[in-house]
């Protein structure tokens, strides 16, 4: 984890909701960090999933060059927290390229 402690401060939590990779090194760290509810962890991972899909799409369009998207790791962490995929996210209605 890129933070000083094992728990997230309120500011770090807000930063993780915006750009999870700025706070966590890997998606599995989100599952293990203390002090977050299951729903908060899922919210962070869903954001990471959206970011990873955007990076993957950019790479597919030959606009890559950044970090790898980590989509498989994000999906694995989400399955740990929500094995049946029952919790929806606020990104479900976001426009996507078809």
C-alpha positions as CSV (number, residue, x, y, z in Angstrom):
1,X,0.0,0.0,0.0
2,X,1.3,3.5,-0.8
3,X,0.1,4.9,2.5
4,X,1.9,5.2,5.8
5,X,-0.4,3.1,7.9
6,X,-2.5,0.0,7.6
7,X,-5.7,2.0,7.7
8,X,-6.9,4.7,5.3
9,X,-7.5,8.2,6.4
10,X,-10.7,9.9,5.2
11,X,-8.6,11.8,2.6
12,X,-6.9,8.6,1.4
13,X,-10.3,6.9,1.1
14,X,-11.6,9.7,-1.1
15,X,-8.4,9.5,-3.2
16,X,-8.9,5.7,-3.5
17,X,-12.4,6.3,-4.8
18,X,-11.1,8.6,-7.5
19,X,-7.8,6.8,-8.5
20,X,-7.3,3.6,-6.6
21,X,-3.8,3.0,-8.0
22,X,-2.7,6.2,-6.3
23,X,-3.4,4.6,-2.9
24,X,-3.0,0.9,-3.5
25,X,-0.3,-1.1,-5.3
26,X,-2.6,-4.0,-6.2
27,X,-6.3,-4.7,-6.2
28,X,-5.8,-7.5,-3.6
29,X,-4.6,-4.8,-1.1
30,X,-8.1,-3.3,-1.2
31,X,-9.6,-6.6,0.0
32,X,-7.1,-6.7,2.9
33,X,-6.9,-3.2,4.2
34,X,-8.4,-2.5,7.7
35,X,-11.2,-0.1,8.4
36,X,-13.3,-0.3,5.2
37,X,-16.7,-1.9,4.9
38,X,-17.3,-4.5,2.2
39,X,-19.3,-1.9,0.2
40,X,-16.5,0.6,0.4
41,X,-14.0,-2.0,-0.8
42,X,-16.3,-2.9,-3.7
43,X,-16.8,0.8,-4.6
44,X,-13.0,1.2,-4.8
45,X,-12.6,-2.0,-6.9
46,X,-15.4,-1.0,-9.2
47,X,-13.6,2.3,-9.9
48,X,-10.4,0.4,-10.5
49,X,-12.3,-1.9,-12.9
50,X,-13.6,1.2,-14.8
51,X,-10.1,2.6,-15.0
52,X,-8.7,-0.8,-16.2
53,X,-11.3,-1.1,-18.9
54,X,-10.5,2.4,-20.1
55,X,-6.8,1.6,-20.3
56,X,-7.5,-1.7,-22.1
57,X,-9.7,0.1,-24.6
58,X,-7.0,2.7,-25.2
59,X,-4.5,-0.1,-25.7
60,X,-6.8,-1.8,-28.1
61,X,-6.8,1.5,-30.1
62,X,-3.0,1.7,-30.1
63,X,-3.0,4.5,-27.6
64,X,-1.4,2.5,-24.8
65,X,2.0,3.0,-23.2
66,X,1.1,3.3,-19.6
67,X,0.8,0.7,-16.8
68,X,-1.0,-2.6,-17.6
69,X,-4.7,-2.5,-16.8
70,X,-4.7,-5.2,-14.1
71,X,-8.3,-6.1,-15.1
72,X,-7.9,-9.8,-14.1
73,X,-6.6,-8.9,-10.7
74,X,-9.4,-6.4,-10.1
75,X,-12.0,-9.1,-11.1
76,X,-10.4,-11.6,-8.8
77,X,-10.6,-9.2,-5.9
78,X,-14.2,-8.3,-6.7
79,X,-15.1,-12.0,-6.8
80,X,-13.6,-12.4,-3.3
81,X,-15.9,-9.7,-1.9
82,X,-19.0,-10.3,-4.1
83,X,-18.9,-13.9,-5.5
84,X,-22.4,-13.6,-7.0
85,X,-21.9,-10.1,-8.5
86,X,-25.0,-8.8,-6.7
87,X,-23.7,-5.3,-5.8
88,X,-24.2,-2.9,-8.6
89,X,-22.0,0.2,-9.1
90,X,-22.6,3.8,-10.2
91,X,-20.7,3.2,-13.4
92,X,-23.1,0.6,-14.9
93,X,-24.9,3.3,-17.0
94,X,-21.7,5.0,-18.1
95,X,-21.3,5.1,-21.9
96,X,-19.0,2.5,-23.3
97,X,-17.6,1.9,-26.8
98,X,-19.3,-1.0,-28.6
